[in-house]
Amino acid sequence: MDNWRKSSYSGEGDGNECVEIATSLTHTYVSVRDSKAPALAVLTFPGGAFHAFVETLKTDAGRLHAAT
């Protein structure tokens, strides 16, 4: 995949410590990599599972669970 993009929330003040994501041409899969070390490892998930994960993080319950 060559369409990597970084969150708009990852700016100068955040030290550019973020993950990058890329989607397959058919949006069937989403890949994730560390923006500080993009050549080291890539995790690939089914698109539906990644979408559900992100939506859960957007909820209060997801944020509380991730903080513990």
OpenMM code with the backbone's topology and positions (N, CA, C; nanometers):
from openmm import Vec3, app, unit

residues = "MET ASP ASN TRP ARG LYS SER SER TYR SER GLY GLU GLY ASP GLY ASN GLU CYS VAL GLU ILE ALA THR SER LEU THR HIS THR TYR VAL SER VAL ARG ASP SER LYS ALA PRO ALA LEU ALA VAL LEU THR PHE PRO GLY GLY ALA PHE HIS ALA PHE VAL GLU THR LEU LYS THR ASP ALA GLY ARG LEU HIS ALA ALA THR".split()
positions = [
    Vec3(0.0849, -0.1173, 0.0000),
    Vec3(0.0000, 0.0000, 0.0000),
    Vec3(0.0894, 0.1234, 0.0000),
    Vec3(0.0526, 0.2173, -0.0792),
    Vec3(0.1337, 0.3389, -0.0855),
    Vec3(0.0528, 0.4647, -0.0563),
    Vec3(-0.0635, 0.4497, 0.0033),
    Vec3(-0.1477, 0.5661, 0.0335),
    Vec3(-0.1497, 0.5957, 0.1843),
    Vec3(-0.0336, 0.5923, 0.2481),
    Vec3(-0.0243, 0.6148, 0.3918),
    Vec3(-0.0611, 0.7583, 0.4259),
    Vec3(-0.1335, 0.7741, 0.5373),
    Vec3(-0.1688, 0.9079, 0.5836),
    Vec3(-0.1647, 0.9107, 0.7361),
    Vec3(-0.1341, 1.0269, 0.7880),
    Vec3(-0.1203, 1.0471, 0.9318),
    Vec3(-0.2368, 1.1319, 0.9809),
    Vec3(-0.2750, 1.1121, 1.1035),
    Vec3(-0.3836, 1.1886, 1.1628),
    Vec3(-0.3544, 1.3375, 1.1589),
    Vec3(-0.4574, 1.4164, 1.1362),
    Vec3(-0.4422, 1.5617, 1.1397),
    Vec3(-0.4148, 1.6094, 1.2818),
    Vec3(-0.4373, 1.5254, 1.3815),
    Vec3(-0.4096, 1.5595, 1.5210),
    Vec3(-0.2622, 1.5440, 1.5543),
    Vec3(-0.1850, 1.4830, 1.4667),
    Vec3(-0.0429, 1.4626, 1.4907),
    Vec3(0.0334, 1.5817, 1.4356),
    Vec3(0.0587, 1.6769, 1.5220),
    Vec3(0.1261, 1.7984, 1.4775),
    Vec3(0.2547, 1.8219, 1.5526),
    Vec3(0.3105, 1.9369, 1.5325),
    Vec3(0.4366, 1.9739, 1.5957),
    Vec3(0.4315, 1.9581, 1.7471),
    Vec3(0.3242, 2.0025, 1.8100),
    Vec3(0.3129, 1.9947, 1.9552),
    Vec3(0.3051, 1.8537, 2.0095),
    Vec3(0.2683, 1.7594, 1.9257),
    Vec3(0.2575, 1.6202, 1.9679),
    Vec3(0.3854, 1.5424, 1.9402),
    Vec3(0.4867, 1.6087, 1.8893),
    Vec3(0.6114, 1.5407, 1.8592),
    Vec3(0.6007, 1.4471, 1.7405),
    Vec3(0.4941, 1.4602, 1.6640),
    Vec3(0.4702, 1.3740, 1.5480),
    Vec3(0.4719, 1.2259, 1.5840),
    Vec3(0.4384, 1.1937, 1.7088),
    Vec3(0.4303, 1.0545, 1.7504),
    Vec3(0.2898, 1.0054, 1.7236),
    Vec3(0.2765, 0.9327, 1.6184),
    Vec3(0.1441, 0.8934, 1.5738),
    Vec3(0.1545, 0.7643, 1.4948),
    Vec3(0.0416, 0.7105, 1.4599),
    Vec3(0.0384, 0.5993, 1.3664),
    Vec3(-0.0106, 0.6508, 1.2322),
    Vec3(0.0237, 0.5790, 1.1298),
    Vec3(-0.0246, 0.6088, 0.9950),
    Vec3(-0.1129, 0.4935, 0.9518),
    Vec3(-0.2126, 0.5245, 0.8705),
    Vec3(-0.2984, 0.4186, 0.8179),
    Vec3(-0.3022, 0.4262, 0.6658),
    Vec3(-0.3322, 0.3128, 0.6066),
    Vec3(-0.3508, 0.3043, 0.4623),
    Vec3(-0.4613, 0.2029, 0.4366),
    Vec3(-0.5409, 0.2264, 0.3345),
    Vec3(-0.6470, 0.1325, 0.2999),
    Vec3(-0.6143, 0.0656, 0.1676),
    Vec3(-0.6629, -0.0572, 0.1536),
    Vec3(-0.6462, -0.1267, 0.0269),
    Vec3(-0.7334, -0.0582, -0.0786),
    Vec3(-0.7071, -0.0853, -0.2025),
    Vec3(-0.7825, -0.0211, -0.3108),
    Vec3(-0.9322, -0.0442, -0.2989),
    Vec3(-0.9704, -0.1592, -0.2480),
    Vec3(-1.1130, -0.1909, -0.2345),
    Vec3(-1.1666, -0.1575, -0.0950),
    Vec3(-1.0817, -0.1006, -0.0093),
    Vec3(-1.1168, -0.0673, 0.1291),
    Vec3(-1.1529, -0.1910, 0.2105),
    Vec3(-1.1052, -0.3070, 0.1663),
    Vec3(-1.1307, -0.4313, 0.2368),
    Vec3(-1.0413, -0.4441, 0.3596),
    Vec3(-0.9214, -0.3881, 0.3516),
    Vec3(-0.8243, -0.3969, 0.4597),
    Vec3(-0.7709, -0.2591, 0.4959),
    Vec3(-0.7326, -0.2448, 0.6234),
    Vec3(-0.6687, -0.1228, 0.6725),
    Vec3(-0.5370, -0.1649, 0.7360),
    Vec3(-0.4291, -0.0994, 0.6968),
    Vec3(-0.2991, -0.1274, 0.7552),
    Vec3(-0.2573, -0.0114, 0.8444),
    Vec3(-0.1837, -0.0441, 0.9501),
    Vec3(-0.1403, 0.0546, 1.0492),
    Vec3(0.0096, 0.0367, 1.0702),
    Vec3(0.0817, 0.1498, 1.0798),
    Vec3(0.2247, 0.1436, 1.1100),
    Vec3(0.2638, 0.2620, 1.1981),
    Vec3(0.3770, 0.2491, 1.2641),
    Vec3(0.4305, 0.3548, 1.3501),
    Vec3(0.4952, 0.4604, 1.2614),
    Vec3(0.4552, 0.5859, 1.2776),
    Vec3(0.5091, 0.6911, 1.1917),
    Vec3(0.6566, 0.7185, 1.2191),
    Vec3(0.7053, 0.6834, 1.3377),
    Vec3(0.8462, 0.7051, 1.3697),
    Vec3(0.9356, 0.5969, 1.3113),
    Vec3(0.8798, 0.4799, 1.2832),
    Vec3(0.9580, 0.3676, 1.2306),
    Vec3(0.8760, 0.2929, 1.1267),
    Vec3(0.8443, 0.3573, 1.0150),
    Vec3(0.7523, 0.2971, 0.9179),
    Vec3(0.8028, 0.1699, 0.8508),
    Vec3(0.9317, 0.1459, 0.8515),
    Vec3(0.9841, 0.0268, 0.7838),
    Vec3(0.9852, -0.0970, 0.8739),
    Vec3(0.9575, -0.0800, 1.0026),
    Vec3(0.9709, -0.1930, 1.0947),
    Vec3(0.8569, -0.2930, 1.0885),
    Vec3(0.7339, -0.2486, 1.0993),
    Vec3(0.6224, -0.3433, 1.1043),
    Vec3(0.4935, -0.2775, 1.0573),
    Vec3(0.4085, -0.3583, 1.0001),
    Vec3(0.2766, -0.3139, 0.9558),
    Vec3(0.1753, -0.4158, 1.0059),
    Vec3(0.0687, -0.3672, 1.0673),
    Vec3(-0.0418, -0.4532, 1.1087),
    Vec3(-0.1571, -0.4290, 1.0121),
    Vec3(-0.2186, -0.5368, 0.9647),
    Vec3(-0.3291, -0.5245, 0.8701),
    Vec3(-0.4533, -0.5907, 0.9283),
    Vec3(-0.5642, -0.5168, 0.9216),
    Vec3(-0.6908, -0.5620, 0.9781),
    Vec3(-0.7994, -0.5595, 0.8709),
    Vec3(-0.9021, -0.6448, 0.8846),
    Vec3(-1.0190, -0.6304, 0.7984),
    Vec3(-1.0811, -0.4929, 0.8214),
    Vec3(-1.1262, -0.4293, 0.7162),
    Vec3(-1.1803, -0.2941, 0.7254),
    Vec3(-1.2907, -0.2793, 0.8279),
    Vec3(-1.3828, -0.3737, 0.8332),
    Vec3(-1.4936, -0.3664, 0.9285),
    Vec3(-1.4464, -0.3716, 1.0720),
    Vec3(-1.3489, -0.4552, 1.1012),
    Vec3(-1.2959, -0.4665, 1.2373),
    Vec3(-1.2244, -0.3381, 1.2778),
    Vec3(-1.1489, -0.2785, 1.1867),
    Vec3(-1.0786, -0.1543, 1.2181),
    Vec3(-1.1782, -0.0419, 1.2419),
    Vec3(-1.2814, -0.0342, 1.1602),
    Vec3(-1.3846, 0.0684, 1.1765),
    Vec3(-1.4530, 0.0544, 1.3125),
    Vec3(-1.4874, -0.0680, 1.3515),
    Vec3(-1.5513, -0.0914, 1.4815),
    Vec3(-1.4581, -0.0503, 1.5953),
    Vec3(-1.3289, -0.0795, 1.5825),
    Vec3(-1.2300, -0.0411, 1.6833),
    Vec3(-1.2248, 0.1106, 1.6992),
    Vec3(-1.2170, 0.1829, 1.5893),
    Vec3(-1.2102, 0.3295, 1.5940),
    Vec3(-1.3386, 0.3876, 1.6523),
    Vec3(-1.4527, 0.3354, 1.6131),
    Vec3(-1.5798, 0.3859, 1.6662),
    Vec3(-1.5892, 0.3625, 1.8162),
    Vec3(-1.5387, 0.2498, 1.8655),
    Vec3(-1.5391, 0.2230, 2.0093),
    Vec3(-1.4513, 0.3232, 2.0826),
    Vec3(-1.3360, 0.3566, 2.0265),
    Vec3(-1.2482, 0.4548, 2.0905),
    Vec3(-1.3119, 0.5922, 2.0995),
    Vec3(-1.4033, 0.6225, 2.0100),
    Vec3(-1.4704, 0.7529, 2.0105),
    Vec3(-1.5744, 0.7652, 2.1213),
    Vec3(-1.6149, 0.6534, 2.1802),
    Vec3(-1.7164, 0.6569, 2.2852),
    Vec3(-1.6511, 0.6809, 2.4203),
    Vec3(-1.7296, 0.7256, 2.5170),
    Vec3(-1.6782, 0.7452, 2.6526),
    Vec3(-1.6255, 0.6139, 2.7105),
    Vec3(-1.6979, 0.5059, 2.6887),
    Vec3(-1.6560, 0.3761, 2.7422),
    Vec3(-1.5227, 0.3336, 2.6811),
    Vec3(-1.5037, 0.3572, 2.5532),
    Vec3(-1.3782, 0.3215, 2.4871),
    Vec3(-1.2610, 0.4017, 2.5413),
    Vec3(-1.2821, 0.5294, 2.5650),
    Vec3(-1.1752, 0.6140, 2.6189),
    Vec3(-1.1408, 0.5724, 2.7621),
    Vec3(-1.2411, 0.5388, 2.8416),
    Vec3(-1.2154, 0.4981, 2.9795),
    Vec3(-1.1393, 0.3667, 2.9830),
    Vec3(-1.1777, 0.2723, 2.8997),
    Vec3(-1.1125, 0.1422, 2.8975),
    Vec3(-0.9684, 0.1547, 2.8478),
    Vec3(-0.9445, 0.2386, 2.7507),
    Vec3(-0.8090, 0.2541, 2.6956),
    Vec3(-0.7159, 0.3220, 2.7953),
    Vec3(-0.7704, 0.4011, 2.8871),
    Vec3(-0.6864, 0.4745, 2.9829),
    Vec3(-0.6416, 0.3858, 3.0978),
    Vec3(-0.7037, 0.2707, 3.1172),
    Vec3(-0.6664, 0.1850, 3.2303),
    Vec3(-0.5608, 0.0855, 3.1929),
] * unit.nanometer
topology = app.Topology()
chain = topology.addChain("A")
for resn in residues:
    res = topology.addResidue(resn, chain)
    for name in ("N", "CA", "C"):
        topology.addAtom(name, app.Element.getBySymbol(name[0]), res)
